[in-house]
């Protein structure tokens, strides 16, 4: 079992820590509002992650395979949502005006996970690789727990990184450039989600 856990962590490392919709969302929010302000959205994202991963592990992937159009629709809606987040960030004036902007909350984190097709693909791949026909509910729970915890660590690091970066860009001009940079990254992620 220890070998399976280590292999799972190695499998998840590049997927969880590479730039994607979730990571960029939390890095951008960490830069905009500070690390502590990202905690509720992070909590919402990972509660949803655990529930979705558990559902997929218990057989939801079969339903998704039978209804491919649902996955395509989810992919498009998710990309549009990330583009909307990029637009909101681009329209933000400066980091100093954060008190007038809205901090992402618990529901925003849940929505981000639910509309993130990359998460569904990773979860489905994970279970096809690390769950065999003889494994039961306990194995699904273990894999789901490891996956959720690993993502939580990754997103926490991205949030902290965004906060650290923003400390260096406190001036109005620098803040606008940082907002532009994160907006471009988020928009690129949205486009990547559409063409994947």
Secondary structure, 3 states (H helix, E strand, C coil): CHHHHHHHHHHHHHHHHCCCHHHHHHHHHHHHHCHHHHHHHHHHHHHHHHHHHHHHHHHHHHHHHHCHHHHHHHHHHHHHHHHHHHHHHHHCCCCHHHHCCCCCCHHHHHHHHHCCHHHHHHHHHHHHHHCCCCCCHHHHHHHHHHHHHHHHHHHHHHHHHHHHHHHCCCCHHHHHHHHHHHHHHHHHHHHHHHHC
